[in-house]
Amino acid sequence: MRSRKALLIAALCLFTTGAVFAKLPAPAMTDKQKAKAAETKAKAAEAAKKGAELLGKAQDRVADRYKAQKAKGSTVK
């Protein structure tokens, strides 16, 4: 009797675990939400492009300073 009860409890736990971890489907997006998502994506892409451009400029400045220090013959750390 005890083993049946334990088996029943184990089976119940197994089935409820699957239900707990089930993923709900994403709700359907309206046209307005789709447009806003596209706009947000475009803004993020533009910001990433601008950030990459600024990083490139900063790297060029550092490289120029390094070359100038080396040309003077000083030790560069």
N, C-alpha and C positions, 0 to 999 in steps of 0.2 A: 504494500500500500504506500509506503514512504517513497519507494523508488518511482512509482507512477506519478506521485505528486511532484517529486523533484523533476521528473521528465516533462511534465506538463508545464511547470514553471519555466524550465529552460527553453522549451519551445515557444512559450509566450514571450519571453525576453528576446528570443531570436527574431520573431516576427515584428515586434514593436521597434526593435533597433533599426530594421530596414525602413520602417515608416518614418522614424525620426530623421534619418539621414536622406530621405527622398528630397529631390530638388524640384521646386515648383517652376513651371515654365514662366518665362518673362512675359509681362503683359504686352499686348500689341501697342505699338506706338502710333500716335495720330500724325497727320501731316505737319501740324505745328511743332510737335515734339521732334520729328525727323529734321525739320528745317533748323530748329535750335541746336540739335546735336551736330549737324553739318557745320553750322556757324561756329560752334565751340571748337570743333575739330580744326577748322580753317585758322582760327585765332591761335590755337596751340601750335600749329605748324608754322605760322608766321613768327611766333615768339621763339620757337626752336631755331628757326633760320637766322633770326636776328642775334640770338645768343651765340650761335656757331660763328657768325661773322665777327662779333666782338671778341670772341676767344681767339680767332685767327689773327686779328689785329694786335691783341696783347702778346701773343706768341711771337709775332714779327718784331715788336718793340724789344722784347727780351732778347731775341736773337741778334738784333742790331747792337744792343748794349754789350752783349757778349763779344761780338766781333770787334767792337771798338776797344774794349778792354784788352783783348788778345793782341790787337794791332799796336797798342802802347807797350806791350811786353810785360804787363803786370800779371800776377797770378790770379786766376779767377776761381772763386770758391763755388 
